[in-house]
Amino acid sequence: MAGCYDGPTYCLNAGGWAVEESENAVTLTPADIDAALVISSLTKEDGRISTDELGRMSGHGSPPDAIRTPVDCGQFHGVRAQYGGTEATHWRVWWLAHEQTHLYVTYNCHVDYAGRHDAVVDWMLSTLEHRSSAA
């Protein structure tokens, strides 16, 4: 896929955002504001990741009043939460799975820019493709 971040367990179209890889995550940043989309990937040792597991992760990983929504993102499915954080930060967080692969995805920006990148972030995540670890 052209313009794709192509990692060992997934790829997605980066939408023209800058991409920086670290040992534990990939960070995508837009040029217009201070914001970040961060994706980390884990592989479950035994069995598929269930919808119930993703629900529990979202419950533990976000405030009780967070708005949670089931989502499909390309070949991945899961739960998205949206909430305000400390220091006037707006958060959107995804717990996604495809078979044994779990993606933990966060997007954050200042609350003044909440919603500014929702459409492009949703589009980028809709391009997610699973990569077999055997490939």
N, C-alpha and C positions, 0 to 999 in steps of 0.2 A: 504494500500500500504506500503510495507516494506521500511524503511528509509524515511518515509514521515513526513513532518511537517503537523500536523493535527490541524487546527484552527477551529474556530466557523463558518466561511463562506467559507473557501477553504482549500485544502491541496495540497501539491506538494512534489515530491521526492527531498530531500535536497542534493543529490549527494555527500554525505560525508562531506559537508561543516558544520562548526560549526553553531549552531542555537541559537540565543539569542532573547527572547521575552521581549517586554516592553509593557506598557499600550497602546501605539499607533501604534506599528509596530513590525515586525519580521525582524531581521537582520541575513543574512547568510554570512559567511566569509570563504574564502579558506585558506588553510594552507600555500600556497607558496608565496603570495605577500600581500601587504596592499591594500585590495579591499573589497567592500561590495555590497551585493544585499539586498535592503531594500524594504519590502512590507507592505503597509498599506491598510486597507480595510474599505470602507464606504458603508452604505446601503441607497439607495434613498428611501425616505418616500413614494412617490406616483408614480407608473409607472416604466416601464423599462428604463434603460439608453440607449439612442439612439446613433447611430454611429455619428450623427451630434454633439451631446453633447461631445463625446470623441474627435472629431476633434477640437471643440472650446477649450476644456481643453488643448489639446496639443499645440494649437496656443498661448494660454496665458502662458503656463508653460514651454516653450522652446524658444530659440532665433529664430528670423525670418529666419536665414540661416540654421537652423537645417534640417537634412535630415529626413523626415517623411515617414513612410511606414505602410500600413495596415498589421495587423498580426492576426493570430489565435494562441492562446496559450492554448492547452488542450481544456477545455470547455468554455474558455473565448475568446473574440475577441476585437480588438481595434486598437490602433495606437502606433507605436514605433518611438521615435526620437533619433538621435545620434548627438553629438556635443562635441566640446572642451569647457572647462570652464576655470575659473580663476585658478591661481596657478598650471598650467600644469595638469589639471584634465580632464580625458576622461569620458564622460557621455553617458549612454544608458538609456532611460526613456520610460516606457510603461504606457498607460492609457487603462485599460482593463475593460470589463464588461461582466456579465452574469446576465440577467434579471435585478434585482434591486441592484446587488452587483457590486461595483466599486473597482478595485484594482489599486493603484498607486504604480508602481514598479520603483526603480532606481538601476542602477549598476554604480559604479564609481571606477576608479583606476587612477594611474599616467599615463600620455600620453605614457610613455615609454613601458607600458604594454597593451596599447590599442589593442584589438583583442585577447589577450591571453586567456580569458575565454569566448569569444563569443559563442563557440560551446556548452560548458557545461551549460552556463546560458540559452541559447535557449532551450537546452534539458530539463533542470529543469522546465522551464516555460511551455514546451509542456506537462508536466505531471499534470498541474493544473486541479483540479477537484473542482466543486462547492459543497458547503455544505449548505443544507437548514437551515435557521435560526430557523426553527421549530424543527429540529432534536436534 
